[in-house]
Amino acid sequence: MYEEILVAFDGSETSDRALAEPLHVARLTCAHAIDIMAPFGRARACMPAALIAAYRERARTVVPESARSEAKARGADRETACPVLLVRGAS
């Protein structure tokens, strides 16, 4: 049996559904990764520091709370951890 399962969670309907099964079989760890180059495509533009800070704040507060709320709503009786990982786009 699994002890821990990593679920990618971004608050979308699809990621909500991804939480359903792991909650019943293992300790759940949610990871929210941010590709800071995504909004600019392949352009070599630099993302403004304020936008990076906003992404980090959302990842630190909104996403973990959403994941915990979803886990609770689905009847999870296990701990739900939600670390934040900021991924810089390859350049």
C-alpha positions in Angstrom: 0.0 0.0 0.0 1.2 3.6 -0.7 2.4 5.7 2.2 2.6 9.0 0.4 1.4 10.3 -3.0 2.4 13.6 -4.7 -0.5 15.4 -6.4 0.0 18.4 -8.6 -2.7 20.9 -7.6 -3.4 24.4 -9.0 -7.0 24.9 -7.8 -8.5 23.9 -11.2 -11.4 21.5 -11.6 -9.1 18.9 -13.0 -6.7 19.1 -10.1 -9.7 18.9 -7.7 -10.6 15.6 -9.3 -7.0 14.4 -9.0 -7.2 14.6 -5.2 -10.1 12.2 -4.9 -8.4 8.8 -4.8 -5.1 9.5 -3.1 -6.9 11.0 -0.1 -8.2 7.5 0.8 -5.1 5.5 0.4 -2.1 7.6 1.5 -0.7 10.7 3.1 -1.2 13.4 0.5 1.5 15.9 -0.5 0.4 18.7 -2.9 3.0 20.5 -4.9 2.3 23.7 -6.8 5.0 24.6 -9.3 5.2 28.0 -11.1 7.0 28.3 -14.4 7.8 32.0 -14.3 8.6 32.1 -18.0 5.2 30.7 -19.2 3.4 34.0 -19.7 6.1 35.2 -22.1 6.4 32.0 -24.2 9.8 31.6 -25.8 10.5 35.3 -25.6 13.6 36.2 -23.6 11.7 38.8 -21.7 12.2 39.1 -18.0 9.1 38.7 -15.8 8.6 41.7 -13.5 9.6 41.1 -9.9 6.1 42.2 -8.7 4.5 39.5 -10.8 6.9 36.9 -9.5 6.1 38.1 -5.9 2.3 37.8 -6.7 2.8 34.2 -8.0 4.8 33.3 -4.9 2.1 34.8 -2.6 -0.7 32.9 -4.3 1.3 29.7 -4.2 2.1 30.2 -0.5 -1.5 31.0 0.6 -4.3 30.3 -1.9 -3.2 27.0 -3.3 -2.4 25.2 0.0 -5.6 26.4 1.5 -7.6 25.3 -1.6 -5.9 21.9 -1.4 -6.7 21.5 2.3 -10.3 22.6 1.8 -10.7 20.1 -1.1 -9.2 17.3 1.0 -11.5 18.1 3.9 -14.5 18.3 1.7 -13.7 14.9 0.4 -13.5 13.4 3.9 -9.8 13.1 4.2 -8.8 12.0 7.6 -5.1 12.2 6.8 -2.6 15.1 7.0 -2.4 17.2 3.9 1.0 18.9 3.3 1.3 21.6 0.6 4.9 22.7 -0.1 5.5 25.4 -2.6 8.1 25.0 -5.4 9.0 27.9 -7.6 10.4 26.7 -10.9 12.3 29.1 -13.1 11.8 28.6 -16.8 14.8 27.3 -18.8 16.6 30.0 -20.8 
